[in-house]
Amino acid sequence: MTGGQERKVGERGQVTLPKELREELNIHGGDVVLVHEEDGKITIEKPVGREELAEGYRRRAAEAKALSAEMGGVSREADEHLGDAPEW
């Protein structure tokens, strides 16, 4: 959902989130959301859970390990073709 949808603020300051956004972001009644202001804009976002955060770290670690292995192979290949680096 890229454009905005107008919503009326109730007497108690309540705003209903559009159904499409709730479904897309997996937000249900009773869930906690973060509300903050920055540069005159109000932002509502779903907080990152511990498991989501841990999964992100695991994915990043796997990517770093794969990159390290790839760079090790590239370094060995370069050594084979270029020889040792000169001493300056």
Contacts in CASP RR format, 6 or more apart in sequence:
PFRMAT RR
TARGET T0000
AUTHOR 0000-0000-0000
METHOD contacts of the structure
MODEL  1
MTGGQERKVGERGQVTLPKELREELNIHGGDVVLVHEEDGKITIEKPVGR
EELAEGYRRRAAEAKALSAEMGGVSREADEHLGDAPEW
1 18 0 8 1.000
1 20 0 8 1.000
1 21 0 8 1.000
1 24 0 8 1.000
5 18 0 8 1.000
7 15 0 8 1.000
7 16 0 8 1.000
7 18 0 8 1.000
8 15 0 8 1.000
9 15 0 8 1.000
17 27 0 8 1.000
17 44 0 8 1.000
21 27 0 8 1.000
22 28 0 8 1.000
25 46 0 8 1.000
26 46 0 8 1.000
27 33 0 8 1.000
27 46 0 8 1.000
31 46 0 8 1.000
32 47 0 8 1.000
33 44 0 8 1.000
33 45 0 8 1.000
33 46 0 8 1.000
33 47 0 8 1.000
34 43 0 8 1.000
34 44 0 8 1.000
34 45 0 8 1.000
34 46 0 8 1.000
34 47 0 8 1.000
35 42 0 8 1.000
35 43 0 8 1.000
35 44 0 8 1.000
36 42 0 8 1.000
36 43 0 8 1.000
37 43 0 8 1.000
END
